[in-house]
Structure formats: structure tokens, C-alpha cells
Amino acid sequence: GQNIDQPTEMTATEGAIVQINCTYQTSGFNGLFWYQQHAGEAPTFLSYNVLDGLEEKGRFSSFLSRSKGYSYLLLKELQMKDSASYLCAVKDSNYQLIWGAGTKLIIKP
Amino acid sequence: GAGVSQSPSNKVTEKGKDVELRCDPISGHTALYWYRQSLGQGLEFLIYFQGNSAPDKSGLPSDRFSAERTGGSVSTLTIQRTQQEDSAVYLCASSLGRLGSNEKLFFGSGTQLSVL
């Protein structure tokens, strides 16, 4: 079966750095997405990786290793507004999106 | 419209009643998805529409669930004879519909369905 694994919850301190990991086992691979979802709101797009390596976008970076079935989202200079759930999703060989359960990130002052 | 619009934002119904949830995607987006999200859970795929192609209904949990997309735009998700386990947030998303690209999904704010 297809599976996306992420930690359920993480806690970090304002101003610090946090890395949220995602491992996947899917039928084929056509890209990996990270979405942010604040409580009670819709998910919003953060990043997309299809080739190995690091994609940097401001305070957020996303890394992919296809051989390891592994990605991480790196958040730097954490702000209180970064408290949210972070969803990892993979497009399989049929271009269907397979979603992880999300990682709830709690930022403490 | 400027974004994906869903209505109602909240729906409380009694067990056994039928409900209709509406989604108005971004203008020009040919792909439309319905997802269900239970508290603390990931997104559960329900159904996918792409242009004039037959919809992918593989995620619908039972025959009580159905969806239509009229004129390639607005979509309605209907749940018949609702059960308490149907209580969840129902999210709609749309995209340009280009398979294989890095296109992202744009989500609506969802409908919180509560079945008493």
C-alpha cells in the first residue's frame, strides 16, 4: 500500500530552527508537496520538489531524496504565526496526491 | 472568483437527513477535488473531476456519497442518509489541471459538517 509518515506533533521555540521530516512509500513518484494549514483554515501551498536537493524560499526550505523516499521542511527564524499543521503529499505514478496526516507544530515564546 | 468558495461554512444536521455541500472553484481551473478531513487526521480523497472526463470516484466511502460538477464549474457533494461518522470538514480544491506539472491545489475554507 501507499504510505506517508510524518511526526504527529513537534514543539519549537520562537526564533529557532525546526526540521519536519516526511518519509513515503508510494507507487511511483511525480513530485512532493508541502502545505501549511492553520487551525480552522484551508491548506495553503508552501513548496514543491521533484528533483533531489534543497529548494529554498525565504525562511522555508524543502529537501528531497528520492532514493531514500525522504523529504524535510526546514523552518528558520521561527515566528509565532508559524504555529500550524504541515502536510506532506506525494504525487504517485497516476498523478494522484497521497497525503500524510500532517505535523502539528507548536511554537513557544 | 478570486478563490475557491465553499458553502455552507458550517452545517449541523440530524442523522438520516441528506445534505448538499457546494464548491465554486477558481475560474478557469479544470480540475476539482473533494477531500474529507477528520479532526487531527490527514486529507482523505473523495472524488476528482478533470474537464469533461469521467470523474475519479475511487475515494467515495459508500454509495451514500455522490458528487456532480455542472458545466465544468460548480460542484455539489451530496451525502444521503447521513451518519454520525460522516461528521468532518469537507474541503474542496481546484487547480489548472495540467497533469505532470508542479501545479498546486487551491483549497476552499471547507464545510464543517456535524451529524447529531
Interface residues (C-beta under 8 A of the other chain):
Chain A: I4 N30 G31 F33 Y35 E41 A42 P43 T44 F45 Y48 V50 L87 A89 Y95 Q96 L97 W99 G100 A101 G102 K104
Chain B: V4 Y35 G40 Q41 G42 L43 E44 F45 Y48 D56 L91 L99 G100 N102 K104 L105 F106 F107 G108 S109 G110
